[in-house]
Every structure is written in structure tokens, then in C-alpha cells.
Amino acid sequence: MVDGYLGTLTTEERMLLHLFDNPLPEGQWEAPAAVTQAGISAAVHVQRKHVPRTLKRLEQRGELITGQRHVPGAKQRRRVYGLTSVGKERAGALRNKILAEVVILKGERVEVSNLRGGGQLTLDLLSHVDEGMVFHENPVISPVSNPEGMASLDAQAGEDLVRRVLA
């Protein structure tokens, strides 16, 4: 379960925002890890095994395109995802609606768009907002995994503990 304001958005909405901020480069041989299933999983804070179902739904609606590209650091080409013009339109409208929301920062009411740093990803910005629409200096959620597919630090510590107990 995702905490904070991000938890009020559906997985599909978080994916749209992520892919809007990380467009699939057109006509290029390489694509960033952020547009792979592992990268999307890390950004939207869900386990990787839950990502394909939502991606398939977006693709059936004509909002998503897929392809095979080389990802730096990967041995094989990977499936990558990007938004169609329909997907970009829906994601852009959602993003504009969210950026117009008002949050509380140090007792002041501030529009979310005014808190955005140059080049800051929408989901990164929203990770600092709790359910009560209060902005915090540090994220109110912890990542599930990173784009390379490594488990979060908590999960890694748990796996290490199990290995030591069973060894």
C-alpha cells in the first residue's frame, strides 16, 4: 500500500504521470531504465509482478505503446513503454489538475505547482505530500525497489536475515 497523497491515486494514474514525465525516446536505439517494467514499478511504488496488468489495460485503451530497446546496463533488449497522444493528453490533464491542488507548507496554503523544483518529477514531488495535503521536506513513503530490480533496503535486510538463519 502506498502512503501519503500518492496512495489516493490509482496505480494507473501514477503510471500515467510517470510515463508523462519519462517519455519514450522516439527513433532511438536505447531507452532509459525508467520506462521498463522495473523502472515503472519503482516509480509508482508497486511490486513488479503487478505492473503488467495495468500496462495491458492502458494499451487496450490506446494510451500506451510498447517496444523493444536496449537499456544501458542490461544484457538483452527489454520491453519499454511510452504514451500515445491519447495517453499524453489524459496524463497531462491529470498532472495539471494535481499541480493546481493546494497543500499546507509551514502553515501556509501553497499550490503544488509552486513547490516544484526545476526538472523535478511529478511523482517525486507528490511523495512529499501526506493524506492531509501537508507538504513535508522528506518523502512520506519509501520505495518498493529501484529500477534495476533490487529490493528495497528493508527487503534486502529481511532476505539477509533469512539467509543467515537458514545457513
N, C-alpha and C positions, 0 to 999 in steps of 0.2 A: 504494500500500500504506500502511496506517495503522500508525504506530509505537505503542509502548507498550502498556498494558493494553487500550486500545480496539481494537488490532489483533487481540486474542484474541476479540473479539465479532464476530458476523456483521454484515453491513450491515443485515439485517433487525432484529437485536436493537438496534443503535444507533438505527434509525428508530423502533422502538417506544419506547425510552427518550426520544428527542427529542420525539415526539408526546405522550407521557405528561406531560412537563414543560411542553409548549406546547399546551394543549388548544384545540381549535377553538371559538371563542365561539358559543354556541347562539342562534339567533334574532337575530343582528346583521347589519347591512349590511356592515361591514368585518371584515377578518381580518388578523392580523399577517403580515408577510413570512416569518416563521419557519415557517409552515405551508404555504408554496408549495414547488414542486419546487426552486427556487433556494435557499430557506431550509433545506430539509431537506438538500440537497446539501452546503451549507456546514457544517451542524452535524454530519453523520455522516462528513465527510471523504471523499466520493467525488465524481467528476465528475457533473455534472448529467445527462448522457446515460445514466448507469447507474441513475438513480433510478426511472424509470417501471416497470421490470421488477419491482423489489422491491415497489413500491406495488401493482402489479397482483396479485401473489401474496398480499399481505396483504388486499386487497379480496376476492379469491376465497375466502379463508378466513373472511370475515365479520368481520375485525378492523379494517377501515378504512371510513370513509365519505368521500365527496368532495362538493364543491360548488363553485359559482362565487361569488366575493365580490370586493368592491372591496378593494384593498390600498393603503394610503397611499403616495403617490408614483408609483403605476402609472397609466397612461393608460386601460387597459381592465381589466375584471374578470378575475381569474385563478382558476385551479383551485386549491382549497385542500383540505387533508386533515386528518382527525381520527380518533380511535379510537372504535370502538363499545364497548359494555360488555364484550364478549368481548376486544377488544384491550386495553382498560384493565386488565382482570383479568390478562391474560398479562404486560403491561408492568409492572404493579405487583408481580407475583410476581418477575419478573426483577430489578427495581430493589431490592426488599427483599433478595434473595439477594446482589446485588452490594454493597449497603451493609453487609451483615454480614461481608464479606470483611475480612481483616486485612492491613494494609500496614506497612512499616517507615518510620518517620519519625524521623530523627535517632537511629537505633539502637534506638528503642522500637517495640514492636508496638502498633498502634493500629487500631481498627475504622474502616472507611471512613466510616461514618455520623458518627463523632465529628469528622471533618475538614471536614464540610460547613458552609459559611457560610450565613447566612440567605438564602433565595431562590436559592441557587446551583444552576444546572442540573446534572443528573447527569453529562452528557457533559463539561461543563466541568471538574467535579471529577475525573473519571476521566482526563482528558487530562494530569493531573499525575502519574499512576502509570505506571511503566515495566513491562516484561515480567517483571521480577523482583519485582514487588509492592513497589517502593520509591517513596515519595511524594517529589516534587520541588516546590520553590517555584514554578518556572516550568513551563509545559506542555512535554511531551516530544515533541509533534507540532506541525506547522504547518498552518494551514488551507489547503484547496484553493481556496476562493473565499469571498466574502461573500454575504449573501442577495440583494444587488442584481444578482448575476451577474457582477461584476467578477472578473477572475482574481487570484490571489494576487500579492504583490509580486514574487516570483521570476519568475512567468509574465509579468507586465507588463514587467519588465526585459528578459526574453528577447524579447518582442514588439517593444519599442522598439529593441533591437539589430538585429533582422531588418529593421525599417523603415528604420533608418539605413543598413544595408548595401545594401539594395535601392534606396534613393533615389538 
